[in-house]
Amino acid sequence: MTNLERLQKAGLIELNHELTPTEINSVNQLSSAEVDALISVRTKLGDDFFNHKVPSGDSHRMGTVIL
């Protein structure tokens, strides 16, 4: 499973959000430990934390990783 797939499965990158080839390459160059850390933070803080910071649907909301 690629880093992109792992982050999508964890809800950090929305499935319907189109990424450029450069963004996909950047995500896939993250180390396994970096991806694990991103997933851990998302899991520990939860959706409510991220959804209350910026309105849902904003492409720069904290819960969505945009590289």
Backbone hydrogen bonds, N-H to C=O, Kabsch-Sander energy under -0.5 kcal/mol:
donor,donor_aa,acceptor,acceptor_aa,energy
6,R,2,T,-2.3
7,L,3,N,-2.7
8,Q,4,L,-2.3
9,K,5,E,-2.6
10,A,6,R,-1.8
11,G,8,Q,-1.3
12,L,7,L,-2.6
13,I,7,L,-1.2
17,H,14,E,-1.3
18,E,16,N,-0.7
24,I,20,T,-2.5
25,N,21,P,-2.4
26,S,22,T,-2.3
27,V,23,E,-2.5
28,N,24,I,-2.5
29,Q,25,N,-0.9
29,Q,26,S,-0.6
30,L,27,V,-1.3
35,V,31,S,-2.2
36,D,32,S,-2.6
37,A,33,A,-2.1
38,L,34,E,-2.2
39,I,35,V,-2.5
40,S,36,D,-2.5
41,V,37,A,-2.4
42,R,38,L,-2.1
43,T,39,I,-2.6
44,K,40,S,-2.8
45,L,41,V,-2.5
46,G,42,R,-2.4
49,F,45,L,-0.7
50,F,46,G,-1.4
51,N,47,D,-3.2
52,H,48,D,-1.5
53,K,49,F,-0.5
53,K,50,F,-0.8
54,V,50,F,-0.9
58,D,55,P,-1.6
61,R,58,D,-1.9
64,T,61,R,-1.8
65,V,12,L,-3.5
65,V,63,G,-0.6
66,I,64,T,-0.7
67,L,65,V,-0.5
